[in-house]
Amino acid sequence: MPEVQISLDGMEVVWGKPTTLSDTRMHYCPGCGHGVIHKVLMEVIQEMGSQDKTVGVAPVGCSVIAYNYMNVDMQEAAHGRATAVATGIKRVLPDKLVFTYQGDGDLAAIGTAETIHSCNRGENFLIIFINNAIYGMTGGQMAPTSLVGMVTSTTPEGRQVHTQGHPFKITEIVATLPGTHYVTR
């Protein structure tokens, strides 16, 4: 059981910002979820005591400056190449805990091949997929994962299957690959 902390005014401290999360003010759009996910991920890393063993990979997109917020070793990657970079890091530094932090443009569009092949090979790292189903950083365009009927700046009438196709269901796809060990939404 964790030690109970008492604040200067005698109140029990029930939550404190993890040391693995920097003091930088978040720049993300309200409601996108990145801030909450950063907090939870950094809480887990701190709880595991693995801050000095962790390497994160953040590619182009909204996640590109995750290194400003996560107080662990971080590496930027070219757009769509996060899992390729993570593969190299993990193979050179096999004792490190490696994760990628990717959005839908990076993982489910330009990086689809790298993602699928990394999963199929059973690479030993964590992929965190932030699927907002929209390209938020560049103006709200339709993403490969935008839902049918979803209104975006490039689909003002909503995504239509007959013209834009079906949403890409990356979670279901990688879950079928023999090298993938655990997939959850």
C-alpha positions in Angstrom: 0.0 0.0 0.0 1.4 3.5 -0.9 2.5 5.7 1.9 -0.1 8.4 2.8 1.2 11.9 2.3 0.0 14.8 4.4 0.1 18.3 3.0 1.3 21.4 5.0 -2.2 22.2 6.0 -2.8 18.7 7.4 -4.9 17.4 4.6 -4.3 14.0 3.1 -2.7 14.3 -0.4 -4.7 12.0 -2.7 -3.0 12.9 -6.0 0.1 14.6 -7.1 1.5 15.3 -10.5 3.9 12.5 -11.4 7.6 13.5 -11.7 7.6 11.9 -15.1 5.3 14.6 -16.4 7.0 18.0 -17.0 5.7 21.3 -15.8 5.1 22.5 -19.4 1.7 23.9 -20.1 -0.2 21.6 -22.6 -0.9 23.1 -26.0 -3.4 20.5 -27.3 -6.9 21.4 -28.3 -9.5 21.0 -25.6 -11.1 17.6 -25.5 -8.5 15.8 -27.7 -7.4 13.5 -25.0 -3.6 13.9 -25.3 -3.2 15.6 -21.9 -5.1 12.8 -20.1 -3.2 10.1 -21.9 0.2 11.8 -21.2 -0.8 11.9 -17.5 -1.9 8.3 -17.3 1.1 7.0 -19.2 3.6 9.0 -17.1 1.8 7.8 -13.9 2.3 4.2 -14.9 6.0 4.8 -15.8 6.6 6.4 -12.4 4.7 3.7 -10.6 6.8 1.0 -12.4 10.0 2.9 -11.5 11.1 2.7 -15.1 11.7 6.4 -15.9 15.4 5.8 -16.6 14.7 2.7 -18.7 12.0 4.2 -21.0 12.3 5.6 -24.5 9.3 7.1 -26.3 9.1 7.8 -30.0 6.9 10.7 -31.2 6.4 11.3 -34.9 5.0 14.2 -36.9 1.5 15.3 -36.0 -0.1 16.4 -32.8 2.2 14.0 -30.9 5.4 15.5 -32.3 6.2 17.5 -29.2 5.3 14.9 -26.6 8.9 15.3 -25.5 7.9 18.7 -24.0 5.6 16.9 -21.6 7.0 13.4 -20.9 10.1 13.4 -18.7 11.6 10.3 -20.2 14.0 9.8 -23.1 12.2 10.8 -26.3 13.0 10.4 -30.0 11.3 12.2 -32.8 10.6 10.2 -36.0 9.7 11.2 -39.5 6.0 11.1 -40.4 4.8 7.5 -40.5 8.1 6.0 -39.3 7.6 5.8 -35.5 7.4 2.0 -35.4 10.5 1.7 -37.7 12.4 4.0 -35.4 11.1 2.1 -32.3 12.3 -1.2 -33.9 15.8 0.2 -34.3 15.9 1.5 -30.7 14.6 -1.7 -29.2 17.1 -3.9 -31.2 20.0 -1.7 -30.2 18.9 -1.2 -26.6 16.9 -4.4 -25.9 16.7 -3.7 -22.1 14.8 -0.4 -22.7 11.0 -0.1 -22.5 10.1 1.4 -25.8 6.8 3.0 -26.9 5.5 4.9 -29.8 2.9 7.7 -29.4 1.1 8.1 -32.7 -2.0 9.8 -34.1 -4.3 8.5 -36.9 -2.5 10.4 -39.7 0.9 8.9 -38.7 -0.2 5.4 -37.8 -3.2 4.7 -40.0 -2.2 6.7 -43.1 1.4 7.3 -44.0 2.7 4.7 -41.4 0.3 1.9 -42.1 3.0 -0.4 -43.7 5.5 0.2 -40.8 2.8 -0.4 -38.2 1.5 -3.6 -39.8 5.0 -5.1 -40.4 6.2 -4.2 -36.9 3.1 -5.9 -35.4 3.5 -8.9 -37.7 7.2 -9.4 -36.8 6.2 -9.2 -33.1 8.5 -6.3 -32.2 8.7 -5.9 -28.5 7.5 -2.4 -27.9 4.2 -0.6 -27.0 2.2 1.3 -29.7 -0.1 3.9 -28.3 -2.5 5.0 -30.9 -4.4 8.3 -30.4 -7.3 8.0 -32.8 -9.3 11.2 -32.9 -10.6 10.2 -36.4 -9.6 13.6 -37.7 -6.4 15.5 -38.7 -6.6 18.1 -36.0 -3.2 19.7 -36.4 -3.8 20.6 -40.1 -7.3 21.9 -40.1 -9.7 19.1 -39.3 -9.6 17.0 -42.5 -11.0 13.5 -42.8 -8.6 10.8 -41.6 -8.6 7.2 -42.7 -10.3 6.4 -39.4 -13.1 9.1 -39.6 -16.4 7.4 -39.0 -19.2 7.1 -41.6 -21.2 10.3 -41.4 -18.5 12.2 -39.5 -18.3 15.9 -40.6 -14.8 17.2 -41.2 -13.4 20.2 -43.1 -13.0 18.0 -46.2 -16.3 16.1 -45.8 -18.8 18.8 -44.9 -21.7 16.4 -45.6 -20.1 13.7 -43.5 -18.0 10.7 -44.6 -19.9 8.7 -47.3 -18.9 5.1 -47.9 -19.7 5.4 -51.7 -17.2 8.2 -52.2 -14.7 8.1 -49.3 -14.8 4.4 -48.5 -15.1 2.7 -45.1 -13.2 3.8 -42.0 -9.9 2.0 -41.5 -10.2 -0.2 -38.5 -6.5 -0.5 -37.5 -7.1 -2.2 -34.1 -9.0 -5.0 -35.7 -6.4 -5.4 -38.4 -3.4 -5.6 -36.2 -5.2 -7.9 -33.7 -5.3 -10.6 -36.4 -1.5 -10.6 -37.0 0.4 -13.5 -35.5 3.2 -11.3 -34.0 0.7 -9.1 -32.1 0.5 -10.1 -28.4 -2.0 -7.7 -26.9 -4.4 -5.3 -28.5 -7.1 -3.2 -26.7 -9.2 -0.2 -27.4 
